[in-house]
């Protein structure tokens, strides 16, 4: 992102922030239960890309011998459910994430439930540990707000997907970042920021320091040109789309600010 501060290590800071989120009990770090895994093994399951809406089952490809990558999706939630749901069809799941504490959640569920699930520590923008044409499905829930440039994610997911492979992704509509957050928390929507947004350049040093000192993740509001256009430019064809909201937030009373897409990697 133009104007980004280069002396701040976003990956390392957000790595620590999500480890702290596990310690604080964030809702996205609470592993699924043994009952959830048992139900998934019986075909009764759902998972989300965005805050509330379950992903349509028709969006998923066949799990028959499927290689599945849960990208920036640790926390003991989606990965274990997909591993359990695809178990009888020979599916295998890799959970790839930047947070060791989040990955530990997935490993704990996998160990307890004897699931075919592997965890890998890494940066979602760099999937070089995987060869070309490896996966049938990449499941990528809302998470790319934690990196300053989203386009490498689309290029890398396209590369590691097999021809005809499916990318299911969730991300934030940039309108979310137009407004002053403190005012919104008080029930007032006040337009403050230009887009694209960055916690490193769009707010004051005092506000930024408060986020950093509180060990909160820094965020980036990417344009739809980079979110959807970036998928298209990488070679994907977008064939599914829906919107969602975060209940209880001020903006949710007026507009959905989360997006999910289904994209297919068309390769010759």
RABELDA-V193474 format. One record per residue. N is the residue number from 0. RES is the residue in one small letter. SS is DSSP state (h for helix, s for strand, l for the rest). PSI is psi in whole degrees, 0 to 359 (* if undefined). NEAR is the number of other C-alpha atoms within 12 Angstrom. Layout:
# RABELDA-V193474
((N/RES/SS/PSI/NEAR) (N/RES/SS/PSI/NEAR))
This chain:
# RABELDA-V193474
((0/x/l/133/23) (1/x/l/136/14) (2/x/l/1/14) (3/x/l/142/20) (4/x/l/126/17) (5/x/l/354/13) (6/x/l/8/11) (7/x/l/126/18) (8/x/l/95/19) (9/x/h/315/30) (10/x/h/314/30) (11/x/h/321/23) (12/x/h/312/26) (13/x/h/333/34) (14/x/h/310/32) (15/x/h/319/26) (16/x/h/321/30) (17/x/h/330/37) (18/x/h/320/30) (19/x/h/323/22) (20/x/h/326/25) (21/x/h/315/28) (22/x/h/326/19) (23/x/h/354/17) (24/x/l/32/17) (25/x/l/145/17) (26/x/h/337/17) (27/x/h/8/33) (28/x/h/8/28) (29/x/l/115/25) (30/x/l/155/33) (31/x/l/161/33) (32/x/l/168/23) (33/x/h/325/23) (34/x/h/322/17) (35/x/h/319/27) (36/x/h/317/33) (37/x/h/319/25) (38/x/h/319/19) (39/x/h/323/29) (40/x/h/337/25) (41/x/l/6/16) (42/x/l/8/21) (43/x/l/98/18) (44/x/l/159/27) (45/x/l/151/29) (46/x/l/166/34) (47/x/s/149/35) (48/x/l/335/41) (49/x/l/181/35) (50/x/l/320/29) (51/x/l/326/24) (52/x/l/125/23) (53/x/s/142/22) (54/x/l/131/31) (55/x/l/136/20) (56/x/h/333/20) (57/x/h/346/14) (58/x/h/341/31) (59/x/l/140/31) (60/x/l/175/28) (61/x/l/142/23) (62/x/l/2/28) (63/x/l/110/19) (64/x/l/29/20) (65/x/l/142/31) (66/x/s/119/37) (67/x/s/133/48) (68/x/s/120/45) (69/x/s/106/47) (70/x/s/122/45) (71/x/l/47/48) (72/x/l/28/50) (73/x/l/173/50) (74/x/l/2/42) (75/x/l/28/46) (76/x/l/278/41) (77/x/h/316/49) (78/x/h/307/52) (79/x/h/323/51) (80/x/h/316/46) (81/x/h/322/51) (82/x/h/319/44) (83/x/h/320/39) (84/x/h/326/37) (85/x/l/5/33) (86/x/h/313/32) (87/x/h/349/21) (88/x/h/7/19) (89/x/l/18/21) (90/x/l/149/30) (91/x/s/148/34) (92/x/s/134/41) (93/x/s/130/41) (94/x/s/122/47) (95/x/s/124/42) (96/x/s/163/41) (97/x/l/349/37) (98/x/l/113/38) (99/x/h/322/33) (100/x/h/323/32) (101/x/h/316/41) (102/x/h/326/40) (103/x/h/329/31) (104/x/h/316/36) (105/x/h/318/45) (106/x/h/322/33) (107/x/h/315/28) (108/x/h/316/36) (109/x/h/317/36) (110/x/h/316/18) (111/x/h/326/20) (112/x/h/5/26) (113/x/l/55/20) (114/x/l/147/34) (115/x/l/82/33) (116/x/s/134/40) (117/x/s/143/31) (118/x/s/142/38) (119/x/s/131/31) (120/x/s/127/29) (121/x/l/178/26) (122/x/l/127/32) (123/x/l/341/42) (124/x/l/351/29) (125/x/l/101/28) (126/x/l/30/34) (127/x/l/346/21) (128/x/l/343/18) (129/x/l/137/23) (130/x/l/166/16) (131/x/l/150/20) (132/x/l/48/28) (133/x/l/320/29) (134/x/s/149/36) (135/x/s/333/37) (136/x/s/133/43) (137/x/s/121/50) (138/x/s/115/46) (139/x/s/85/40) (140/x/l/174/42) (141/x/l/114/36) (142/x/l/342/42) (143/x/h/0/39) (144/x/h/349/38) (145/x/h/11/38) (146/x/l/149/37) (147/x/l/340/36) (148/x/l/116/31) (149/x/l/340/38) (150/x/h/322/31) (151/x/h/331/25) (152/x/h/315/36) (153/x/h/320/39) (154/x/h/318/30) (155/x/h/320/34) (156/x/h/322/47) (157/x/h/317/41) (158/x/h/317/36) (159/x/h/349/34) (160/x/s/145/37) (161/x/s/161/30) (162/x/s/127/25) (163/x/s/1/26) (164/x/s/160/37) (165/x/s/133/46) (166/x/s/120/49) (167/x/s/119/48) (168/x/s/147/45) (169/x/s/143/41) (170/x/s/172/42) (171/x/s/132/41) (172/x/l/132/37) (173/x/h/345/30) (174/x/h/335/31) (175/x/h/328/38) (176/x/h/3/33) (177/x/l/332/29) (178/x/s/152/26) (179/x/l/120/26) (180/x/h/319/24) (181/x/h/320/18) (182/x/h/319/17) (183/x/h/322/22) (184/x/h/338/15) (185/x/l/5/13) (186/x/l/17/17) (187/x/l/127/17) (188/x/l/111/25) (189/x/l/119/20) (190/x/s/127/18) (191/x/l/322/20) (192/x/l/146/24) (193/x/l/157/22) (194/x/l/148/26) (195/x/l/156/33) (196/x/s/151/35) (197/x/s/131/33) (198/x/l/344/38) (199/x/l/343/34) (200/x/l/344/28) (201/x/l/347/30) (202/x/l/171/26) (203/x/l/161/15) (204/x/h/322/15) (205/x/h/315/14) (206/x/h/318/20) (207/x/h/317/23) (208/x/h/325/19) (209/x/h/318/17) (210/x/h/313/21) (211/x/h/316/24) (212/x/h/329/16) (213/x/l/359/19) (214/x/l/41/24) (215/x/l/145/27) (216/x/l/140/34) (217/x/l/147/38) (218/x/l/160/35) (219/x/s/130/39) (220/x/s/101/40) (221/x/l/147/35) (222/x/l/159/30) (223/x/h/336/24) (224/x/h/321/18) (225/x/h/329/31) (226/x/h/303/38) (227/x/h/313/34) (228/x/h/326/22) (229/x/h/323/27) (230/x/h/315/35) (231/x/h/317/26) (232/x/h/331/22) (233/x/h/344/30) (234/x/l/358/29) (235/x/s/155/34) (236/x/s/121/28) (237/x/s/121/27) (238/x/s/0/22) (239/x/s/149/24) (240/x/s/135/24) (241/x/s/166/29) (242/x/s/160/27) (243/x/s/173/30) (244/x/l/166/28) (245/x/l/103/24) (246/x/l/142/18) (247/x/l/352/14) (248/x/l/155/23) (249/x/l/314/25) (250/x/h/328/31) (251/x/h/340/22) (252/x/h/345/17) (253/x/l/330/16) (254/x/l/151/20) (255/x/l/139/27) (256/x/l/18/31) (257/x/s/146/37) (258/x/s/141/37) (259/x/s/139/39) (260/x/s/150/40) (261/x/s/122/36) (262/x/s/146/41) (263/x/s/134/34) (264/x/s/97/35) (265/x/l/118/24) (266/x/l/147/19) (267/x/l/*/8))
